[in-house]
Structure formats: C-alpha cells, structure tokens
C-alpha cells in the first residue's frame, strides 16, 4: 500500500479555526479566512486522532494552539474517542 493515498494520514491540511453549531466538515483550502493549518494528522481505527505540530524554532506548542488544532481537525472524521496533539521537533 502507498501511504501517500491513505485517507487517514494527511499532511498540510487547513481546517476552520472556529466552526458553528452543526458543522460537519471543516477542511478548507489553504489560506481560507479563519482557517488553521495542521502540519500532519493521523486518524487511527481505534478512534484516536493524532495531530502533529512541527516546530523548528524556539517557540513551543501553546495550550491554546493545541486546543485550536484539536477542535479544528476532529470535525473531518467519524467518531473520535481521544485526540493527541504532539509537538514534533527535528533532531539537530
């Protein structure tokens, strides 16, 4: 299987940062007003949604940013049991 076509693992997807009541799909095009860009995410069959946030500078992943990423990404999937937002730093 070629992972580039796995619908449960995606990179560089934009989602609406804030969605109204009853929103079902929050994925939008890059640069859409009010959107937030997720570096990568993976939806696992056990209902876990892993959101990966790549960091290359000194700034870390704030709680507020993690909450935005989690809330935006979860709307594009079926039932989500838990969400893990993970800061990823390349090793120097």
C-alpha positions in Angstrom: 0.0 0.0 0.0 1.2 3.5 -0.8 0.8 5.7 2.3 0.5 8.9 0.1 -3.0 7.8 -0.6 -4.0 6.8 2.9 -7.1 8.9 3.8 -6.4 8.5 7.5 -2.9 10.1 7.3 -2.6 13.6 5.8 -0.2 16.5 5.8 -0.6 20.2 5.5 -4.4 20.4 5.7 -6.3 23.6 6.6 -9.3 23.5 8.8 -11.7 26.2 10.0 -10.4 27.5 13.3 -13.9 28.2 14.7 -16.9 26.4 13.4 -20.6 27.0 14.1 -23.2 24.6 15.6 -23.8 21.6 13.4 -20.6 21.8 11.4 -19.7 18.5 9.7 -16.7 19.1 7.6 -14.1 21.8 8.4 -11.4 21.1 5.8 -10.9 24.2 3.6 -8.4 25.4 1.0 -5.0 26.8 2.0 -5.3 30.4 3.1 -9.1 30.4 3.7 -10.1 33.2 6.1 -10.5 31.9 9.7 -8.6 28.7 9.0 -5.7 27.0 10.9 -3.2 24.8 9.2 -2.4 21.3 10.6 1.1 20.1 9.8 0.0 16.4 9.8 -2.7 14.3 11.3 -3.5 10.6 11.6 -6.8 9.0 12.3 -6.4 5.5 13.8 -9.0 2.8 13.7 -9.4 2.8 17.5 -10.8 6.3 17.3 -7.6 8.1 18.2 -6.8 11.3 16.2 -3.1 12.2 16.4 -2.3 15.8 15.4 1.4 16.5 14.8 2.7 20.1 15.0 6.2 20.6 13.6 8.4 23.1 15.4 11.7 24.3 14.1 12.3 27.5 16.2 12.5 28.2 19.9 8.7 28.7 20.4 6.8 25.7 21.7 3.3 24.5 21.3 1.0 26.6 23.5 -2.1 25.1 25.1 -4.3 27.5 23.1 -2.8 26.5 19.8 -3.1 22.8 20.8 -6.8 23.3 21.5 -7.4 25.1 18.2 -5.6 22.2 16.3 -7.6 19.5 18.1 -11.0 21.2 17.7 -10.5 22.0 14.1 -9.1 18.7 13.0 -11.7 16.4 14.7 -14.7 17.6 12.7 -13.4 15.9 9.5 -13.7 12.4 10.9 -16.2 9.9 12.3 -16.3 9.2 16.0 -13.2 10.4 17.8 -12.5 8.8 21.2 -9.5 10.9 22.0 -7.2 13.5 20.4 -3.5 13.7 20.9 -1.7 16.9 19.9 2.0 16.2 19.6 4.8 18.7 19.2 7.4 17.4 16.8 11.0 18.8 16.7 13.6 17.6 14.2 16.8 16.4 15.8 19.8 18.6 15.1 
